[in-house]
Amino acid sequence: GAVVSQHPSWVICKSGTSVKIECRSLDFQATTMFWYRQFPKQSLMLMATSNEGSKATYEQGVEKDKFLINHASLTLSTLTVTSAHPEDSSFYICSARDPLQGAAEAFFGQGTRLTVV
Amino acid sequence: KQEVTQIPAALSVPEGENLVLNCSFTDSAIYNLQWFRQDPGKGLTSLLLIQSSQREQTSGRLNASLDKSSGRSTLYIAASQPGDSATYLCATLGAGNMLTFGGGTRLMVKP
């Protein structure tokens, strides 16, 4: 089946620095990718929809200047957490579906555990 | 706005039991429903996908059913094993190609 790869799997950074997370679709081209955030023992909350070649669509309450999304190619979307603070510490997961498969199965990356100290 | 609810939130059973996880949703206008497994600190693994026109899907010891009209889906796990311990999430795919997740069921299978 389709595979989505996310990197890094974990990262620790100092408060005030920026962190970039990559999400790649390995065997299909994804015009749209999705970024989620998950707090401990909670479900996934959609942060934004990443659109290849255009601006991302952010969910209500998600700061677009804080969470920069770039979808420069059909196989890569990046999420940059800018000026990270401890409250940004969370588990971030990306997802994609093969657009050629219609209402297809969603595949998820391995997730990135971000810890801001 | 779609709302997805999973019951129970947590479940602990002895090894070998058959069990049922429940998922309900408020908007029946969905394209599909997907069940996932999530191990602690890991991403999501897709278990079963049921298209809106289907009633059920099976994979090994797993069987998922879908009743769109009543807004319900169940995941049946036969002969549970300790390795089945994880959090199980259901999600509906609806308008705007958006997945809406339930809160998950944390399953513990004791040897």
Interface residues (C-beta under 8 A of the other chain):
Chain A: G1 Q6 T32 F34 K41 Q42 S43 L44 L46 T49 F91 I93 S95 R97 A103 A104 E105 A106 F107 F108 G109 Q110 G111 R113
Chain B: Y31 N32 Q34 F36 G41 K42 G43 L44 T45 S46 L49 Q51 S52 L89 A91 L93 N97 M98 L99 F101 G102 G103 G104 R106
